[in-house]
């Protein structure tokens, strides 16, 4: 019998024998560094293994400096998870994309991934915090010499509105914290209050953000949106600006905070908590 008998074509009736054959073929492909060939060995209906392989490829390519290959693997994962409408899987893919973008200090795409995560998990406060920090880094990157003042104002207002949302969400969910987390939550809220005092958002902005959040963070409405896969798909692909920002931007106008560079000071304080 040939040493690579498992590579020979033939019908294998025993399921256990078939599994062993595919395993040996995969081991041989790995030894030969034919990593992509493993896809042909994955049964058509086995999405879990295919997802694991794609995630592994994305992480390896990221560490090897192959950004485009890593993002291509992420995109394939997105297509798989969109088709089955599974919220935890979509979340994992977005977090994987975010890790790739952060590894290469790609602020624009990091913000895009965070915005999608906020749409999927609007009650998770730390996505909003990271989003606010990313807008602050974007404002400070290279001094932004070529950026128009309107773009800077937009990012400045975005960062501050995210902080206001962060405060509201933490107030909403702090009753669910275990005792050992509650003290950290209280300290974070104190830091947020201090930051808002420095940023000095106008009464108009505070009222506008509060009204928008009362509509967008309605638990009953969000439960209805997550009833089925079709709604989940719509929630995932909905533009962040359309859901969270456009109404605010038209109402806030020039009344954004006067000193958005203080955002960095307090966001890092909150993270250290």
Helices and strands as residue ranges (DSSP letters): G 5-7, H 15-31, G 35-41, H 47-63, H 67-84, H 87-103, H 107-120, H 125-140, G 141-144, H 149-173, G 174-176, H 179-199, H 203-216, H 219-225, H 229-237, H 240-240, I 241-245, H 246-252, G 260-262, H 263-272
